[in-house]
Each structure stands twice: as C-alpha cells, then as structure tokens.
Amino acid sequence: MEHLYYIPSGKIPVKGLIISLLSAVVLTLILSILYIALQWFIPFIYFNFFITLGLGIGVALSQHIALSTGKIRNIKYGYLLSILCGLLACYAQWALFISLLNEADGSLGGIWVRSSFNLNGFWMVFTHPQLLFQSLIPLNKAGTFMLKHNTVSGGLLWFIWAVEALIIIGLPILLSGVGKASMPFSELNNSWMEERELDGKLKPVVNKEELIAELGRGNFKILKDFLPAQNADDNYATVRIYESPNDPERYLTITNINHTINKKGESKKTEQTILEYFRITDPRF
C-alpha cells in the first residue's frame, strides 16, 4: 500500500553530515557570542528574556540551514543536531561570560564592569568544564544584575538561569520536529522540492476526514468544489504544492486561514494546517 503522506528517506550523505555539523556549530557559536554581547552591554532582565528567546530561535534556524545545506533527510538526526546545538549554545555562552568576568575590571555586585575579550581565556574555560562549573556558585552568590535596585542572586538567580537554559536547549528541539529534514525532497533530482501556492483561495475545509478520504481515493477534483472562497478576505484555505522538475512525486499542504478582529480593533490572523505533505496521486492535478 502506498503512503498517503511524504515520508523522508532517512538518508544522511557523508558530505552532508560534515557540512551540516560544521555549519551548525559555527552558526551556533556566532549566535552565542552575539547573545553574550547583548547581555553584557544591556543587562536588563526583561530585555534578556527576549534575546534568550532569540538565541533559542536562532539556534533552531541555524540547524534548519545546516540540514538544508547538507541535504539531510533524517528526522532523528535533526533531533540529535538540535540537542547538540542547544547544549553547545548554552555551554558556549557561559564559557564566554565567565572568560569576560575573568578579564573584568572591578567587581560585579549587580554593576556591569568594563572587560575585553581574550581568546585564550575563552578557550581555557571552554575546554575545561570544571572551571566553568566552579565559577557558577560564587557568581550566583555575587549576582549578575539588579532588579528594582536589588542584586538578583541565590535561588531566584538559579531559577532564572534554569529557565534560560530550558529556552536555549528546548526551543531548537521543539522546532526540529517541523524542520527541514521533514520537508519533501526529490530523490530523483537530489534537491529539495520547490514550493508554490496554488492560484485562488479555497473555501475553508470544515470536514477534514471527508476530504482526506476523497483525496486518498485519488479524487483531487474535489478541491475544485472549494473554489472560489466566499468572504476570501476573512476566511479561506490555501494549497501549497511541492514538486521538482521531471519528478512524478508531488505533495500538497492545505491550510485554513482565519482573520478576526479583537477588542482593540486589530486584525488577527490564525492558521490551521489541515493536510501536510499529502501525496498527489492524480498526474492531471
């Protein structure tokens, strides 16, 4: 029985493995440096939350780029790479932070002091984990920033650090499930399939099971029954086609889109994926 949905081949090219690892590691290290630079010069707890969120998303995007460049079609490897990059980002930013403190002029106590980057110092901390972990306890006691004129330290600071680590490590893992490794790839052309949106807006899909049953029987003409959409400015569905030149394998994704107005009079757009990477069995479609 043929599969109704796209299933990645699971292939990991040797060249792609090397490319993906190198690119993911380099991009992750660059993001970690940028993260600490922003935290060092803007020690504001509320801003730090957003740049931590940005680092987590950035690591996920770097992994996406690495998998795309390496042509990796293995979801398990994608998860492993996301775990590796998340841990590396968390560890590297701490190593850089500790090395900057070692080069700092003065004491912390919630007040940021002038420092300079020392590559040898960073490499020493990075390659000697015991130095990093030994520094955390006195650093936690001293505190690293101020909140309402009070230095944040102790249990609250441990909690904040734990949340930061969870975001940096967890976000790439969560996003890897919908990452590049799961997207349609043309084995015939050895390239990722091109994506295009079908012309016209469809009526929103109400009965998902009925639509799946019809498409599963090869009845792709049923999609014409959804054309055109009524009130296309508010509620409609879109169809995206994934294909590659001369490759008979094609897939589609159907998404319901809904526009609503909130209490403030602002327009809010919500998307619901109805089908994702469904195999097109009708060559006439």
Buried (B, 14 or more C-beta within 10 A) or exposed (E): EEEBEBEBEEBBBEEBBEBBBEBBBEBBBEBBBBBBBBBBEEBBEEEBBEBBBBBBBBBBBBBBBBBBBBBBBBBEBBBEBBBBBBBBBBBBBBBBBBBBBBBBEEEBEBEBBEBEEBEEBBEBBBEEEEBBEEBBEEBBEBBBBBBEEEBBBEEEBEEBBEEBBBBBBBBBBEBBEBBBBBBBBBEEEEEBBEEEEBEBBBBBBEEEEEBBEBBEEEEBEEBEEBBEBEEBEBBBBBBBBBBBEEBEBBBBBBBBBBEEEEEEEEEEEEEEEBBBBBBBBEEEB
